Amino acid sequence: MTTTIQRTAVLTGATSDRGIGITTARRYANEGWAVVILDLDGEKSAKVAAEIGSEFTVPAFGHEIDVASEDSVNAAYKAVAAEVSAGTLPAVGALANIAGITSPVAFLETTLELWNKVMAVNSTGTYLVTKAFLPGMIANGWGRIINMSSVSAQRGGGVFGKVPYSAAKAAILGFTKALAREIGSTGVTVNAITPGAVDTNIRVGSTEEQEAAINASIPVGRNATTEEIAAVITFLSSEDSAYLTGTTIDINGGSHMH
Ligand SMILES: NC(=O)c1ccc[n+]([C@@H]2O[C@H](COP(=O)([O-])OP(=O)(O)OC[C@H]3O[C@@H](n4cnc5c(N)ncnc54)[C@H](O)[C@@H]3O)[C@@H](O)[C@H]2O)c1
């Protein structure tokens, strides 16, 4: 793509081979964004970034992050800020908080450790990464933050993730609305998406019966593709989406209507 590159999109959770994050990173790059890939494995993040950068001829940078750790988030932020200061990346314009883990454990079998981990990665991670990158966006007077919730937050699980996952993803909806309200006049929008079942590796370990039950509950009759989720994330990152903030966009094939 030959458009002038003006902004960087930062994505967490974007190295999983069949994941939503990597597809979204490719879509951003195809639209002319520079991309930053932040994921647990720093080497893989750098490799994925380099591949996307060379395929789409955009600046790209990868760095390790554990979104649940404040120190790790701050280190990743500093590494990205150094690239921006050096001029190797344009200013950060979009943040897609995609990193997440699920948990199919029945409520009475959950442990506090599991609860804390699912909350830490999904909701605290969204908080920490947003807090790191938001000041720069506010200073620039332009930004787009897209937070990954799930239909599980709205209908009470029922896809694969159970109580801790639904609770963590519901926290993201409240976070999104309250932050959107608080910073509405800054030029930075904050929105959430609530996908239903998406065809990725996140449900590794699900049974054929579980997958059949999931498909039977979807009017469209199939899982979403990662491209269908990426399309909404990049739209929410565009100039055209300036008047959408604090929204929750359902992408669920009709499996939950309200
Ligand atoms: N696949 C679905 O059906 C579905 C539906 C609704 C929402 N979601 C959400 O979409 C997001 C992406 O899911 P996916 O299906 O692509 O899953 P995935 O497992 O393929 O990808 C998740 C990514 O997050 C990364 N990650 C996990 N813990 C992390 C941490 N502590 N710090 C940084 N990165 C971490 C993983 O390394 C991986 O790259 C998740 O937040 C998930 O909850 C998925």
The ligand as an SDF file (V2000), in Angstrom:
LIG
                    3D

 44 48  0  0  0  0  0  0  0  0999 V2000
  -11.9870  -16.7540   19.6240 N   0  0  0  0  0  0  0  0  0  0  0  0
  -13.1660  -16.4300   20.1450 C   0  0  0  0  0  0  0  0  0  0  0  0
  -14.1520  -17.1550   20.0040 O   0  0  0  0  0  0  0  0  0  0  0  0
  -13.3190  -15.1190   20.8880 C   0  0  0  0  0  0  0  0  0  0  0  0
  -14.5950  -14.6010   21.0930 C   0  0  0  0  0  0  0  0  0  0  0  0
  -14.7490  -13.3930   21.7980 C   0  0  0  0  0  0  0  0  0  0  0  0
  -13.6340  -12.7380   22.2760 C   0  0  0  0  0  0  0  0  0  0  0  0
  -12.3960  -13.2740   22.0730 N   0  0  0  0  0  0  0  0  0  0  0  0
  -11.2530  -12.5400   22.5930 C   0  0  0  0  0  0  0  0  0  0  0  0
  -10.4120  -12.1430   21.5330 O   0  0  0  0  0  0  0  0  0  0  0  0
   -9.0670  -12.0330   22.0130 C   0  0  0  0  0  0  0  0  0  0  0  0
   -8.1390  -12.8040   21.1010 C   0  0  0  0  0  0  0  0  0  0  0  0
   -8.5230  -14.1520   21.1510 O   0  0  0  0  0  0  0  0  0  0  0  0
   -8.0980  -15.2410   20.0660 P   0  0  0  0  0  0  0  0  0  0  0  0
   -9.2860  -16.0680   19.8340 O   0  0  0  0  0  0  0  0  0  0  0  0
   -7.3900  -14.6220   18.9320 O   0  0  0  0  0  0  0  0  0  0  0  0
   -7.1360  -16.1000   21.0030 O   0  0  0  0  0  0  0  0  0  0  0  0
   -5.6470  -16.6000   20.8940 P   0  0  0  0  0  0  0  0  0  0  0  0
   -5.4510  -17.4940   22.0670 O   0  0  0  0  0  0  0  0  0  0  0  0
   -5.3660  -17.1150   19.5280 O   0  0  0  0  0  0  0  0  0  0  0  0
   -4.8230  -15.2490   21.0840 O   0  0  0  0  0  0  0  0  0  0  0  0
   -4.6610  -14.6400   22.3450 C   0  0  0  0  0  0  0  0  0  0  0  0
   -3.3340  -13.8960   22.3300 C   0  0  0  0  0  0  0  0  0  0  0  0
   -3.1680  -13.2390   23.6030 O   0  0  0  0  0  0  0  0  0  0  0  0
   -1.8320  -13.4700   24.0280 C   0  0  0  0  0  0  0  0  0  0  0  0
   -1.7480  -13.3680   25.4740 N   0  0  0  0  0  0  0  0  0  0  0  0
   -2.2860  -14.2090   26.4170 C   0  0  0  0  0  0  0  0  0  0  0  0
   -1.9450  -13.8020   27.6460 N   0  0  0  0  0  0  0  0  0  0  0  0
   -1.1980  -12.6780   27.5020 C   0  0  0  0  0  0  0  0  0  0  0  0
   -0.5570  -11.7910   28.4060 C   0  0  0  0  0  0  0  0  0  0  0  0
   -0.6000  -11.9920   29.7390 N   0  0  0  0  0  0  0  0  0  0  0  0
    0.1290  -10.7380   27.9040 N   0  0  0  0  0  0  0  0  0  0  0  0
    0.1910  -10.5360   26.5590 C   0  0  0  0  0  0  0  0  0  0  0  0
   -0.3920  -11.3390   25.6460 N   0  0  0  0  0  0  0  0  0  0  0  0
   -1.0710  -12.3990   26.1180 C   0  0  0  0  0  0  0  0  0  0  0  0
   -1.4930  -14.8720   23.5250 C   0  0  0  0  0  0  0  0  0  0  0  0
   -0.0980  -15.1100   23.5080 O   0  0  0  0  0  0  0  0  0  0  0  0
   -2.1290  -14.8420   22.1510 C   0  0  0  0  0  0  0  0  0  0  0  0
   -1.2660  -14.3040   21.1660 O   0  0  0  0  0  0  0  0  0  0  0  0
   -9.0990  -12.5170   23.4650 C   0  0  0  0  0  0  0  0  0  0  0  0
   -9.1810  -11.3890   24.3340 O   0  0  0  0  0  0  0  0  0  0  0  0
  -10.3720  -13.3280   23.5280 C   0  0  0  0  0  0  0  0  0  0  0  0
  -10.8830  -13.4090   24.8440 O   0  0  0  0  0  0  0  0  0  0  0  0
  -12.2050  -14.4360   21.3780 C   0  0  0  0  0  0  0  0  0  0  0  0
  1  2  1  0
  2  3  2  0
  2  4  1  0
  4  5  1  0
  4 44  2  0
  5  6  2  0
  6  7  1  0
  7  8  2  0
  8  9  1  0
  8 44  1  0
  9 10  1  0
  9 42  1  0
 10 11  1  0
 11 12  1  0
 11 40  1  0
 12 13  1  0
 13 14  1  0
 14 15  2  0
 14 16  1  0
 14 17  1  0
 17 18  1  0
 18 19  2  0
 18 20  1  0
 18 21  1  0
 21 22  1  0
 22 23  1  0
 23 24  1  0
 23 38  1  0
 24 25  1  0
 25 26  1  0
 25 36  1  0
 26 27  1  0
 26 35  1  0
 27 28  2  0
 28 29  1  0
 29 30  1  0
 29 35  2  0
 30 31  1  0
 30 32  2  0
 32 33  1  0
 33 34  2  0
 34 35  1  0
 36 37  1  0
 36 38  1  0
 38 39  1  0
 40 41  1  0
 40 42  1  0
 42 43  1  0
M  CHG  2   8   1  16  -1
M  END
$$$$
